[in-house]
């Protein structure tokens, strides 16, 4: 087997104000995920009825996972 390449994935858990962790997902680009998640949040909320606060990166526990891909050989 020969090694093809490596990739870093990020396992994301949201931590609420009581310290409870909730699994949110896995991504290969946490910054893009956070931006998209905040855009979705704003679209879901009624801006006239609620004060919308963007979710900050500090609200999440993010674990890096290194993935290595190998090409199978005969």
Secondary structure, 3 states (H helix, E strand, C coil): CEEEEEEEEEEEEEECCCCCEEEEEEECCHHHHHHHHHHHHHHHCCCCCCCCCCCCHHHEEEEEEEEEEEECCC
